[in-house]
Amino acid sequence: MADGDDLGYFGPRSASWRVHREITVLFGGARAVLMQAAHPLVIAGARESRFYERNPWRRLQRTLILTYTITFGTKAQARAAADTINEVHARIRGVDDVTGLPYDASDPDLLLYVHACLVDSALLFEELTVGSLDDVGRQRFHEEQMLSAEMVHVPRSIIPPTVPALRAYLRDVESSEILRVTEAAERVAGLFRDPPKDAEWRPVLKAVSRLAFATLPSPLRQAYGFEPTARQRAAMRAGLVTIRALRPLLPPRYRYIGPYQEWRRRERGRGSDELELLRRRLGIDLDRAKSLPD
């Protein structure tokens, strides 16, 4: 995705590339989405835009491509992707039917929660399925991702400065009693429990969803009604050990996500336009770059 000498804001030596290139870390995104859906003011914005009602997997794919463009794209592509996300957020606001509270998709506090869920889930699934980062590496990833957060209008000043502080912040949100599994959150959970027939990776999504539910914080796991038996927990632990052991033996196309594979091909002089074609098919226009200077 990044071209020539422009490797974007992070680059191949960054912790962000090291974490986000892994397909098994991508699976942690399901956990993040379930956590986000349990916040009524976050899911209210998604409900207003009918995000999970009209072609939900296409919309999730579009959001994923935009998010990974910030990490793996050139600086111009990253800025344009952030602009696209921010423009969507700017149009979404209202009053939540469940809590009676106002919501605004550009609210920094809501954006911080969304960001924290993504970072926490990425680090957890990296630890469970890859295990290459130590505490210093996890902190480096967290600090790098602060730039991604700033690009989508999360002020750096409100982001907890360390990984333990970020996780303490999430525990505080859990104990605040704002989180709950509403009808809208259940619809999101249903996408993972029973993926639509047109969902990519459908054969593995049910297994991924079990891991996503199983790794949720205990209050959310209970709220979603997911209480695995001792045998199921043992099976999932064994599955994670197997994934971690087999991952290094897999061919790159099964280990790494598309944007990282595209960079590898370009490094070998075998350029590819596959991702650009996918962006066009999903209606993503990255010809704009206006939010941040080089």
N, C-alpha and C positions, 0 to 999 in steps of 0.2 A: 504494500500500500504506500509506504514511504518511498520516494524516488531519489536516486542519485545521492548527493551529499546531504539532502534534507531528510533527516530521520525523525523529524517531528520534535516534540517536547521531551521525549524520553530516550528512545534509541535502544539498540539490542543489548547494551550492557546494563540497562536499568532494571530495577526490581519489578517495575510495572510490566515490562515485556516478559520477564522471567516468569511472573505469576500468570498473566493474562493469556500467554500463548498456549497454556495447557487446556485441552478439552475437558479434563476432569475438573478443573477449576471452574470452567464455564457451567458445568452442572450445578455448582453452588449457586448460580443465579436463580435457580428455582426456589431455593431456600430464601434468598433475598426478596423475591417477589411475594412469597407467602408472608414474610414479615411485614413488608410494605402494605400488603392488602389488608392486614389486621389493623392498620391505622385508619380510622373512619374518615379523617380529613384528606388523607392521601388517596384512598380508594374513591372518595367522593368526586375528586377531579377526574379520575379515570372513568368513573361511571358517567359523568357529564359528557365526556368526549366519546362515550360508548366504546372505549378502548377494548374492553373484553367481550363485546357483543358482535361487532362487525369484523369478520376476518381476524380474530384475535391473534392467531399464530403469525399471520403476515405482519400485524402491527408490532408484535413482540420482536420479530425478526428485524423489522425496520429500526426499532429502538436499539436493538443489540448492535446492528451495523453502525449506527451513529455513535454509540458509546465506544465501540472498539476503534472507530476512526479517530477519536480524540487521543487514544493511546498509540495506535500504530500508524496513523496518517502523517502526511507532511504537516508543517505548521499551518499552511493555508487550509488544508483539508480539515484539520482539527478545529480551527476557528470557525469554519463554515458549518461543521457538524454541531458545534456548541451553539452557534447562532440559530440553527434550525430547532434545536431542543428548546432554547429560550423563547423563540417566537411562539411555539406551541404552548408553553407554560403561560405566556403573557395573556392568552385568550381564555384561560380557565379559572373561573372564580364563581362563588355562589354561597349558598347556605346549605349545610349538610342536613339531610332529612333525619338522620339517626340521632345526632347530638344537638342539633339546632345551632351549631357553631358555624361561623363563617369560614370558608376555606379559599385559599388562593394558591395556585400551583407555583407561583413565584415567591411564596412565603419562605424566607431563609430557614426558619425553624423546621418546616416540613421538608425542604430540600436537604437539610442536614440529616434528618432521619433516613431519608431515602439513600443518601450517600453512605451513611454509617452502616446500613444493612448490607450494601454492596461490598464495602471494604471488609467488614467482619466476615461475611460469607466467603469471599475470595480467600482470605487468610485461613479460615477454618478448613476449606476444601483443599487448599494447598498443603496444609499440615496433614490432613487425613489421607490424601491420595498421592502426594509428591514428596513432601518432607525435605525440601532442599534449603529452606530458609531457617535461620536461627533468629533470635530475638532482634539482633541488629538488622537483619534483612527485612523482618516484618516491620520494624520501625521505618526503615528506608522506604518500603512500599507505601506505608501510610503517609509519609511526608510527601512523596511524589504525587500521590493521589489527591493531595490538597490542591495542587494546581488544576487537576481535572475538575474538582469541586468548584474552584473559583471561576472556571470558565462557564459553568452553568449557574453562576450567581450565588454560590454559597460563600459568605465572607470567611476568609481564613481565620479571622479573630474569634469566630464562634466554634471552630472545629477543635475538639479535644486534642491536645498536643501529642499525646502518646497513645500507643495501642491499648494499654490497660485503661487509660482514661476514656478512650472511645468505647470500650466494652462496658465500663462503668456507666457511661452516658446511656447506653442501650438498656442496661438494667434499670436505670432510673426511669426511663420511658415505660418499661414494662411494669414497674411498680406504681406508676402514676394513675393507672386504671383507665387511661385513654384507649388502650388497645382492646379490641374485641373482634370476634368473628361474626360479621354481619352477613346478610344475604349476599351482598356483593362480594365479600371475601370468600364465601362458600362457592360462588360461581368461578372465582379464580382458582380455588383449590380443585374444583371439578375438572378444569382444563388439564391439570396434572394427573389427577386420579384416572381420568378417562379421556386421553388426548383425542382431538378430532382426527378423522381419517386422513386429512390433508396435512397433518403436522409432520414436519421432518423429524427424523430420528424416532418415530413413533414406537418402533419395537423396543427401544431402550428407555423410553420416557417413563414407563411405569416403575422400572427399577430406580431410575433417577429420582422420581417423586417420592418413593419410599425413603430414600436417603435424605431428601429435602425435609420431609416431615419429621423423620427420626432425629435430625440434628437441630431442629428448632429449639429455642429456649423452652424449658419445661412448661411455663404458663401458656405459651402459644400452642405447644404440642397438644396440651390437654384441651384448649379451646377449640382446636380443629378436630378433636375427637380421635386423635391418633395415639394409641397406647399399645405399642408392640409387646408381644409376649416375650418371656425370657428366651425362648427358642428363636424368635424372630430377631431379637437384639443380638444374639450370638451369631446368627447367620449374617447379619449386616456387618458386624465386626470382622467376621471372616472374609466377607466380600471386599471390605476396604483393604484388608491386608493383602488380598490377592491382587487388587487393582494396583496397589503401591508396588508390589513385587513385579508385576507383568508390564507395567507402563514403560520402563526403559527398554523393553524388548520389542515394543510395537514399532511398525514403520511410522515415519513422521506424519503421514497423512492421517493416521489414527491417533496421534499424540497431540498434534498442534492445530489450532484454529486457522481458518482460512487466511486472515490478514497476515499472520506470521508466516504461513507457507508461501504466500505470494512474495513476501520480502526475501525468503530463502531462494525462490526461483529467480528473482531479479539479481540477487547476489551471484548466482551461477550463470547469468547472462541469458536466462530463459524467462523473459518477461511474460506476464499474463494479464489479460483484461477481464478475468472472470469476476472479480469483485466490482469493477466498474459496471459491468453488465448487470450484476445483481442490484447494485444501487439504483440503476436506471429503472429496472423492473419494479423496484419498490417505490419509485417516485422520489428518490433522494437526489437533490440538486446541491452539489458541493462547489458550484462556481462562484459562490459568495464567500468573502472572508473579510469581516469587518470589526469583530469584537475586540481583538487584541493586537498590539503591534508585534512585529517580528522580534 
